[in-house]
């Protein structure tokens, strides 16, 4: 969670200034927040939980990015394209998400221009993080898995009693295979290799990093 960005201040400001027009809703695991072809006209903010961006490529379903607590999504609402080819799905046990129509958001921001800079910083960070994903796709699978687990542990890892980084139980071999763009069997082999190297303490969920 990039808590250094005080996004919650913007959300609380919106709630204070608007009695209606926005929504805060809790979604269960595996629920689609936005379907594949729906062109968003709404900006979303993750209050809690983790969601992912899913894309179809050569008939295979992949995860192109993760959206964590304190993140915004729905940037396609600013594009001129009439539809998109990705969906947004909840992968944590639950996710609470705040949403507000783009036009209503702009109306409030016009009254509080300082929040424009915060929103633009978020959008720039999202693009930079997204493009960074593709730097590891040319690597051997085990290296991809290692980079993915390191990345995820930075955002959602929890230090357990033994002071090892433990990932949430929803980070499974299936999730890793979709993100690393390989088969679950290859993910299993890679996790086994990392455990033998003692980089992993535990390769089964909850996956635990030494």
VEXDREN-2710 file (C-alpha; in Angstrom, 1 decimal):
% VEXDREN-2710
k/r/px/py/pz
1/UNK/0.0/0.0/0.0
2/UNK/1.4/3.3/-1.1
3/UNK/0.3/5.1/2.1
4/UNK/2.5/8.1/1.4
5/UNK/-0.1/9.2/-1.1
6/UNK/-3.0/10.6/1.0
7/UNK/-5.7/9.4/-1.3
8/UNK/-8.1/8.9/1.6
9/UNK/-8.1/12.7/2.1
10/UNK/-9.5/13.1/-1.4
11/UNK/-12.1/10.4/-0.8
12/UNK/-13.2/11.8/2.6
13/UNK/-13.4/15.3/1.0
14/UNK/-15.7/13.9/-1.7
15/UNK/-17.9/12.2/0.9
16/UNK/-18.1/15.4/2.9
17/UNK/-19.1/17.6/-0.1
18/UNK/-21.5/15.2/-1.7
19/UNK/-24.4/13.8/0.1
20/UNK/-25.3/11.5/-2.8
21/UNK/-23.9/10.4/-6.1
22/UNK/-21.0/8.2/-4.9
23/UNK/-21.1/4.6/-3.8
24/UNK/-19.1/2.5/-1.4
25/UNK/-19.7/-1.2/-1.8
26/UNK/-18.1/-4.5/-0.6
27/UNK/-17.6/-7.2/-3.2
28/UNK/-16.9/-10.9/-2.6
29/UNK/-14.0/-12.8/-4.0
30/UNK/-14.1/-13.6/-7.8
31/UNK/-16.7/-10.9/-8.4
32/UNK/-16.4/-8.7/-11.5
33/UNK/-16.4/-5.0/-10.6
34/UNK/-16.2/-4.1/-14.3
35/UNK/-16.8/-6.6/-17.1
36/UNK/-14.7/-7.1/-20.2
37/UNK/-16.5/-4.8/-22.6
38/UNK/-17.9/-2.2/-20.2
39/UNK/-16.6/1.2/-21.0
40/UNK/-16.2/2.9/-17.6
41/UNK/-17.6/6.3/-16.9
42/UNK/-16.7/6.0/-13.2
43/UNK/-13.5/6.3/-11.2
44/UNK/-12.9/3.7/-8.5
45/UNK/-10.9/3.7/-5.3
46/UNK/-9.9/0.5/-3.4
47/UNK/-10.7/1.1/0.3
48/UNK/-9.6/-2.4/1.2
49/UNK/-8.8/-5.7/-0.5
50/UNK/-7.0/-6.5/-3.8
51/UNK/-8.4/-6.7/-7.3
52/UNK/-6.8/-7.5/-10.6
53/UNK/-6.9/-6.5/-14.3
54/UNK/-7.6/-9.5/-16.5
55/UNK/-7.0/-9.6/-20.2
56/UNK/-7.5/-12.2/-22.9
57/UNK/-4.4/-13.0/-25.1
58/UNK/-4.5/-15.8/-27.7
59/UNK/-7.5/-17.3/-25.9
60/UNK/-5.7/-17.4/-22.5
61/UNK/-6.8/-15.3/-19.5
62/UNK/-4.0/-13.4/-17.9
63/UNK/-3.6/-11.0/-15.0
64/UNK/-1.9/-7.8/-16.4
65/UNK/-1.7/-6.0/-13.1
66/UNK/-2.9/-5.9/-9.5
67/UNK/-4.8/-3.1/-7.9
68/UNK/-4.1/-2.7/-4.2
69/UNK/-5.6/-0.8/-1.3
70/UNK/-5.3/3.0/-1.7
71/UNK/-5.2/2.6/-5.6
72/UNK/-7.5/4.2/-8.1
73/UNK/-8.8/2.4/-11.3
74/UNK/-11.2/3.2/-14.1
75/UNK/-8.7/5.2/-16.1
76/UNK/-10.3/4.1/-19.3
77/UNK/-13.2/6.5/-18.6
78/UNK/-10.8/9.2/-19.8
79/UNK/-10.1/7.5/-23.1
80/UNK/-11.8/8.0/-26.4
81/UNK/-12.1/4.3/-27.1
82/UNK/-15.7/3.1/-27.1
83/UNK/-14.9/-0.2/-25.4
84/UNK/-12.0/-2.0/-23.8
85/UNK/-10.7/-5.5/-23.6
86/UNK/-10.0/-6.1/-20.0
87/UNK/-12.0/-6.7/-16.8
88/UNK/-11.5/-6.0/-13.2
89/UNK/-12.0/-8.9/-10.7
90/UNK/-11.8/-9.2/-7.0
91/UNK/-9.1/-11.7/-5.9
92/UNK/-9.0/-11.1/-2.2
93/UNK/-11.6/-12.6/0.2
94/UNK/-13.5/-9.3/0.0
95/UNK/-12.8/-5.8/-1.4
96/UNK/-14.5/-2.6/-0.4
97/UNK/-14.5/-0.1/-3.3
98/UNK/-15.6/3.5/-3.5
99/UNK/-16.8/4.8/-6.8
100/UNK/-17.9/8.1/-8.2
101/UNK/-19.0/9.2/-11.8
102/UNK/-16.2/11.0/-13.6
103/UNK/-18.3/14.1/-14.2
104/UNK/-19.2/14.5/-10.6
105/UNK/-15.6/14.0/-9.5
106/UNK/-14.5/16.8/-11.8
107/UNK/-17.2/19.1/-10.4
108/UNK/-15.8/18.7/-6.9
109/UNK/-12.2/18.9/-8.0
110/UNK/-12.9/22.3/-9.7
111/UNK/-13.7/23.5/-6.2
112/UNK/-10.6/21.9/-4.7
113/UNK/-7.9/22.1/-7.4
114/UNK/-5.1/20.9/-5.1
115/UNK/-6.6/17.4/-5.5
116/UNK/-5.9/17.4/-9.3
117/UNK/-2.2/17.1/-8.6
118/UNK/-2.8/14.1/-6.3
119/UNK/-5.0/12.4/-8.9
120/UNK/-2.5/12.9/-11.7
121/UNK/0.3/11.5/-9.5
122/UNK/-1.8/8.4/-9.0
123/UNK/-2.4/8.0/-12.7
124/UNK/1.3/8.4/-13.5
125/UNK/2.3/5.9/-10.9
126/UNK/-0.3/3.4/-12.2
127/UNK/1.2/3.6/-15.7
128/UNK/4.8/3.3/-14.5
129/UNK/3.9/0.3/-12.4
130/UNK/2.0/-1.3/-15.2
131/UNK/4.8/-0.9/-17.8
132/UNK/7.3/-2.3/-15.2
133/UNK/5.5/-5.7/-15.3
134/UNK/6.6/-6.4/-18.8
135/UNK/10.3/-6.1/-18.0
136/UNK/10.2/-9.6/-16.6
137/UNK/8.3/-11.6/-19.2
138/UNK/11.4/-12.5/-21.1
139/UNK/13.1/-14.1/-18.1
140/UNK/13.1/-17.8/-17.2
141/UNK/10.0/-18.9/-15.3
142/UNK/11.6/-19.2/-11.9
143/UNK/13.0/-15.7/-12.1
144/UNK/9.6/-14.4/-13.1
145/UNK/8.0/-16.1/-10.1
146/UNK/10.7/-14.7/-7.8
147/UNK/10.2/-11.2/-9.1
148/UNK/6.4/-11.5/-8.9
149/UNK/6.5/-12.8/-5.3
150/UNK/8.9/-10.0/-4.3
151/UNK/6.7/-7.4/-5.9
152/UNK/3.5/-8.8/-4.2
153/UNK/5.3/-9.1/-0.8
154/UNK/6.2/-5.4/-1.0
155/UNK/2.5/-4.4/-1.2
156/UNK/0.6/-7.1/0.6
157/UNK/3.1/-9.2/2.5
158/UNK/2.7/-9.6/6.2
159/UNK/5.5/-10.3/8.6
160/UNK/4.7/-13.4/10.6
161/UNK/5.8/-14.4/14.1
162/UNK/9.0/-16.0/12.6
163/UNK/9.7/-12.6/10.9
164/UNK/9.2/-14.1/7.4
165/UNK/7.1/-12.4/4.7
166/UNK/3.8/-14.3/4.3
167/UNK/1.6/-13.6/1.3
168/UNK/-2.2/-13.8/1.6
169/UNK/-3.8/-17.1/0.9
170/UNK/-5.5/-15.8/-2.3
171/UNK/-2.0/-15.6/-3.9
172/UNK/-2.2/-19.1/-5.3
173/UNK/-0.4/-21.0/-8.1
174/UNK/-3.3/-20.2/-10.4
175/UNK/-2.9/-16.4/-9.7
176/UNK/0.8/-16.6/-10.2
177/UNK/0.4/-18.6/-13.5
178/UNK/-1.9/-15.9/-14.9
179/UNK/0.4/-13.1/-13.9
180/UNK/3.7/-14.8/-15.0
181/UNK/2.0/-16.1/-18.1
182/UNK/2.9/-19.7/-17.8
183/UNK/1.2/-23.0/-16.7
184/UNK/0.4/-24.0/-13.1
185/UNK/2.6/-27.0/-13.4
186/UNK/5.6/-24.8/-14.3
187/UNK/4.7/-22.5/-11.4
188/UNK/4.8/-25.5/-9.1
189/UNK/8.2/-26.5/-10.4
190/UNK/9.5/-23.0/-9.9
191/UNK/8.1/-22.7/-6.3
192/UNK/9.8/-26.1/-5.5
193/UNK/13.1/-24.8/-6.9
194/UNK/12.9/-21.6/-4.8
195/UNK/12.1/-23.6/-1.7
196/UNK/15.1/-25.9/-2.3
197/UNK/17.2/-22.7/-2.7
198/UNK/15.8/-21.6/0.7
199/UNK/14.5/-18.4/-0.8
200/UNK/11.1/-19.7/0.1
201/UNK/10.3/-21.0/3.5
202/UNK/6.9/-22.4/2.3
203/UNK/5.8/-22.9/-1.3
204/UNK/2.2/-23.8/-0.4
205/UNK/-0.3/-21.2/0.5
206/UNK/0.2/-19.0/2.4
207/UNK/3.5/-18.7/0.3
208/UNK/6.2/-17.5/2.7
209/UNK/9.5/-15.8/1.7
210/UNK/12.6/-16.3/3.8
END
